[in-house]
Amino acid sequence: MICRLFLFLLVLFSGKTAMAQPKTDEFLKNILTRASNDSLQKILSNPDAYRLQIIYTQINRDKKNHPSFQNYYYNYDPQLYYNPASMVKMPLAFLALEKLNTLQSKKIDKNTPLVFDSSYLGQKPLSQDLTSETGLPSIAHFIKRAFLISENDPYNRLYQFVGQQTINQQLHAKGYPNSRITRQFMGFTAEKNRHTNGIRFLNPDGSTRYYQPPAYNPDPFDFSRKILVGTAHHNRQDSLIQAPFDFTEHNNLPLQDFQKMLQSVMFPESVPKKQRFGLTPQDYAFLYRYLSQYPSETPYPKYDTAAFYDSYVKFFFHGSKHSMPQHVRVFNKVGWAYGFMTDVSYVVDFKNKVEYMLAATLYVNQDGVVNDNQYEYETVGYPFMYHLGQAIYQYELKRKRPNVPDLTKFKISYEKRDPHDTRPVVREVDN
């Protein structure tokens, strides 16, 4: 009896241990180890130190051009925390458009001007946006700014529009129970983040078309699992504290969730209906444009293209020349903060008829001190992301497909800047 009990406990313990192990597919591991690049191999040789996680998604089409998806993983662990940083702007954009579609009876859409009140301690009003063509804020313009160079205030405004409660209820309902978005990028306390501003959508004459009252989220969050990173950190007073940084109450979404969210927008028919965002054909077209458009193509906002070059938020093509291949478009979102870097992308090569998805996150903080702004983004992070992206891209260029994909759906007529536009460029942003 004792022997049986021992064997049962041994099997149970072994099973739990196995479940806790990071997932690595030999197929992807072989692709990466064959890539002869020092910056790539340095991190691959010690993935745990860099909290590295990779998901590579092969896409194959049948004879009717219907796609199928196969994920391959490297060191993937949904329990291994990484700070998603600006990645959260992607689901917020999707949720904001979804919410707008519930307000059609109010004659509200993504281009309707809106202003924000200050309804609770610390909140900031907003009544103009000088980077937009109209000089007024709108959901459409917030999404453009959040995607084109990853500005932060547009994320806060999308968060305020959707509301903390709705954000999390909708993510959970769509099949992302382990995802949570709890924070704006404003240094707020947990209680302040539960409150969101009153919002007024405007008529052309400036009168109120629709008023959304302030909201409060009463739903609890499960913060029982402590998330501590680093050996020391700087607090808000910039004092050095000899203890790990506490990410327990920060935004937290597994990398697989971001990959699936992007897939659900690029290929809505590939996921169950309940997992799709409630978007119109016009919404999809809008998202495809601004997930892939470059700052140099965009007149509003008129970003300084010396600072915000074409590959600025395209980490997997972020080479030294800062340019993008003419026949390639990347539909993606990136995030970087606290030494974490993340990119989730759908890549299309129209010339060579290539498509795939790639998601990766890593941590570049050699001194172990969090929140000191001393991170190895330039020397370690960007080179790794670029060489990882190129290893997969080169493999995809050579990979034989059962059927050549028709990628017409993703060919977009992008905006163009007027070369005679004398408006000053936007150089200073918070992102």
Secondary structure, DSSP 8 states (H G I E B T S, - for coil): -HHHHHHHHHHHHHHHHHHHS-B--HHHHHHHHHS--HHHHHHHTSTTTTT-EEEEEEEEE-TT--EEEEEEEESB-TTS----GGGGHHHHHHHHHHHHGGGGGGT--TTS-EEE---STT---B---TTSSSSS--HHHHHHHHHHS--SHHHHHHHHHH-HHHHHHHHHHTT-TT-B----SS---HHHHHEE--EEEE-TTS-EEEEE--EE--------S--EESSEEE-TT--EESS-EE-TTS-B--HHHHHHHHHHHHSGGGS-GGGS----HHHHHHHHHHHH--GGG-SSS-B-TTTS-TTTT-GGG--TT----TTEEEEEEEEEETTEEEEEEEEEETTTTEEEEEEEEEE--TT-EETSS---IIIIIHHHHHHHHHHHHHHHHH---SS----GGG--------TT--S--B-----
